[in-house]
Amino acid sequence: MRERLPHLGSVTPLPRGFRAYATNIGIKDDTNDFVVVASETRCVASGVFTKSSFAGPSVVVSREAVADGRAQAVVVISKNANVATGPAGLENARAVVAGVATALGVSAGDVAIASTGVIGRQYPMERVRAGLAAIPAELPATDADAVADAIMTTDTVPKIASTSIGGATIVGVAKGVGMIEPDMATLITLFFTDASLPGEALDTIFRRVMDRTFNCVSVDTDTSTSDTAIILANGAADVVSETEFEDGLFEVAKSLTQQVARDGEGAETLIEVTVDGAPSYGIAKRVAKAIVNSPLVKTAVHGADPNWGRVAMAVGKSTTADEVDESRVVIRFGAQEVYPAPVDEAGLAALSDYMRGDTIVIHVSLGTGGADSATVWGCDLTDGYVRINADYTT
């Protein structure tokens, strides 16, 4: 297991009307592995989930919970994904939701669930039922820190971000450091806000923001079976501008996205790739993802090797001849152009020094005359990643 680093940030309050409870119910070790967050009132809600055909029971149940655009609480079990567990796994997920609903005095249909950890293992239901019975009548916590900590698996640090819009607050937490190439949002990310928004507007905004943040992060190109992103808005604050709310949600989600990429399993370097001058956003994102996902690019970054040829390779393999003209492409590491303008030995040495930093920016202009761009985030590939995943279940 990776060593957990201390969380040195200040306490982040949950928005008005939200409370939480985190504890250990014996899923794996002595760290918290069970958390409930609930609103005093029913919320407007939205969720996006993995597109994997091996989606876990938690995803199935949560899709049902937010289908009507309403929910009041979410429960997370970490260190056990409850995936590939058959009818019993689905029954157990529903039992968890029912137990939380009973403890909170809300409808089971208003409780979403997320689960993350080892695939193929049933919940230890005797321990889970004991944990459900111990949920206090009033959830004790009013901060997001315990929530962020309890959803961690191989994360080394909890991931939290927040912002204010007018009189409202948005707070987000996330977990995820491996099996990350989301085809929706991320492994688990939860957003809570006291902003007042119509359900349709919240859903539209949430999906748009997720597409440009968590759908733009990758650690290892593998899409999780448990990807879950949920937002609850209880309206305890005043009505806010939808434009300002989207801007605020984007900043919170972007921060969490970067935190996930920076904490990738074994990672030492955050990689940010921007592709612009593209004929469409889709092409820009496809090329950027090809670059950040390339094992050769990742290892070059890890070795502080400014091998721009690997970036050119990724551009070429992800496009067709009618999408890109190589004579118009410009590649930069940081602010330094490396193609087509040649870089002398002194320039290469300076680039190598730059690449020893903790954040590397790769910028590719396709030069097609288009105005579309995309930015994605990932991390380097280290021997630490191999060690973590070689011993994950043992």
JOZIFEN-V512444 format. One record per residue. SS is DSSP state (hx for helix, st for strand, lp for the rest). PSI is psi in whole degrees, 0 to 359 (none if undefined). NEAR is the number of other C-alpha atoms within 10 Angstrom. Layout:
ss/psi/near
SS/PSI/NEAR
SS/PSI/NEAR
//
This chain:
ss/psi/near
lp/142/14
lp/147/13
lp/131/9
lp/131/13
lp/151/10
lp/144/9
lp/112/13
lp/359/8
lp/165/9
lp/162/7
lp/136/13
lp/110/16
st/144/16
lp/155/25
lp/163/25
lp/138/19
lp/359/18
st/141/26
st/161/21
st/162/23
st/126/22
st/142/24
st/175/18
lp/127/19
lp/14/23
lp/29/18
lp/316/20
lp/304/14
lp/200/10
lp/10/10
lp/158/15
lp/138/22
lp/9/26
st/128/24
st/141/23
st/134/23
st/131/23
st/151/26
st/152/24
st/335/15
st/163/16
st/141/18
st/156/25
st/136/25
st/156/28
st/152/27
st/147/24
st/143/22
st/168/24
lp/147/22
lp/7/17
lp/139/15
lp/356/7
lp/31/12
lp/142/18
lp/164/28
hx/326/28
hx/321/31
hx/317/27
hx/312/18
hx/320/20
hx/326/27
hx/318/19
hx/319/15
hx/321/26
hx/5/23
lp/328/13
lp/7/14
lp/19/19
st/147/20
st/166/30
st/341/28
st/162/31
st/139/25
st/139/24
st/130/23
st/123/28
st/158/25
st/7/24
st/115/20
lp/338/25
lp/52/30
lp/146/25
lp/43/18
lp/7/18
hx/195/13
hx/325/10
hx/321/14
hx/319/21
hx/318/21
hx/321/13
hx/321/21
hx/318/28
hx/326/22
hx/321/17
hx/312/26
hx/316/27
hx/320/19
hx/318/20
hx/317/26
hx/317/22
hx/316/16
hx/324/17
hx/346/22
lp/37/10
lp/173/19
lp/139/17
hx/332/21
hx/352/21
hx/13/23
st/120/29
st/159/31
st/143/25
st/149/29
st/141/28
st/144/28
st/215/23
st/136/16
lp/144/17
lp/9/15
lp/135/14
lp/151/19
lp/143/21
lp/85/14
hx/332/14
hx/316/10
hx/319/14
hx/316/21
hx/322/15
hx/321/12
hx/320/18
hx/320/20
hx/338/13
lp/359/12
lp/125/20
lp/154/11
lp/323/10
lp/120/12
lp/131/17
lp/333/12
st/144/17
lp/14/20
st/162/18
lp/352/27
hx/315/22
hx/328/19
hx/310/30
hx/323/21
hx/320/24
hx/338/24
lp/0/31
lp/148/26
lp/268/24
lp/9/21
lp/147/23
lp/340/22
lp/148/20
lp/152/28
st/116/27
st/144/26
st/151/20
st/161/24
st/166/16
st/142/16
st/108/16
lp/235/14
lp/8/12
st/161/20
st/143/23
st/127/24
st/133/24
st/145/26
st/155/23
st/156/28
st/153/30
lp/126/29
lp/348/27
lp/166/26
lp/52/20
lp/104/25
st/74/24
lp/142/27
lp/45/20
lp/289/22
lp/277/30
lp/190/33
lp/294/29
st/126/23
st/132/26
st/136/23
st/138/24
st/135/27
st/148/31
lp/11/26
lp/151/28
st/116/21
lp/147/20
lp/147/15
hx/317/17
hx/320/13
hx/318/11
hx/315/22
hx/315/19
hx/313/12
hx/315/19
hx/313/23
hx/323/17
hx/317/13
hx/317/22
hx/322/21
hx/328/15
hx/4/19
lp/277/23
hx/333/28
hx/5/22
hx/23/28
st/145/31
st/136/28
lp/314/30
lp/12/23
lp/7/19
lp/124/13
lp/125/21
lp/153/26
lp/353/27
lp/8/29
lp/124/30
st/128/28
st/125/26
st/141/25
st/136/25
st/128/29
st/113/31
lp/353/27
lp/20/21
lp/341/21
lp/182/18
lp/165/13
st/139/16
lp/160/17
lp/130/14
hx/324/16
hx/314/10
hx/323/13
hx/316/25
hx/319/19
hx/316/15
hx/317/19
hx/322/27
hx/316/19
hx/320/18
hx/313/22
hx/321/29
hx/317/21
hx/315/17
hx/321/23
hx/314/29
hx/324/23
hx/320/22
hx/313/31
hx/319/27
hx/331/23
lp/16/25
lp/148/28
lp/121/29
lp/0/22
lp/145/22
lp/344/20
lp/131/25
st/131/25
st/124/26
st/124/22
st/125/26
st/129/22
st/124/27
st/184/27
st/33/21
st/155/24
lp/344/18
lp/159/16
hx/321/17
hx/318/13
hx/318/21
hx/316/26
hx/320/24
hx/316/17
hx/316/28
hx/318/29
hx/321/28
hx/323/21
hx/308/30
hx/337/29
hx/348/23
lp/122/19
hx/328/16
hx/321/19
hx/315/27
hx/317/25
hx/327/16
hx/317/19
hx/316/26
hx/324/21
lp/7/16
lp/37/19
lp/111/18
lp/58/23
lp/85/18
hx/343/18
hx/330/14
hx/327/17
hx/317/25
hx/319/18
hx/314/15
hx/323/21
hx/314/25
hx/321/17
hx/343/11
lp/5/16
lp/164/16
lp/166/10
lp/331/8
lp/355/7
lp/333/15
lp/137/19
lp/112/14
hx/335/15
hx/344/10
hx/352/13
lp/139/17
st/131/20
st/133/23
st/143/20
st/117/22
lp/228/17
lp/358/11
st/120/17
st/133/18
st/344/21
st/134/17
lp/346/13
lp/129/11
lp/153/10
lp/127/14
lp/179/10
hx/321/9
hx/321/9
hx/321/15
hx/322/17
hx/320/15
hx/321/13
hx/321/21
hx/320/18
hx/317/13
hx/320/19
lp/357/22
lp/359/16
lp/176/13
lp/354/14
st/126/16
st/129/21
st/126/16
st/127/22
st/123/22
st/123/26
st/121/18
lp/337/26
lp/28/18
lp/354/19
lp/353/12
lp/163/14
lp/1/12
st/146/17
st/162/21
st/144/22
st/133/19
st/163/27
st/144/28
st/201/32
st/170/34
lp/167/30
lp/118/27
lp/168/18
hx/338/12
hx/323/14
hx/317/18
hx/315/13
hx/316/14
hx/314/16
hx/343/15
hx/335/10
lp/21/9
lp/317/12
lp/358/10
lp/none/6
//
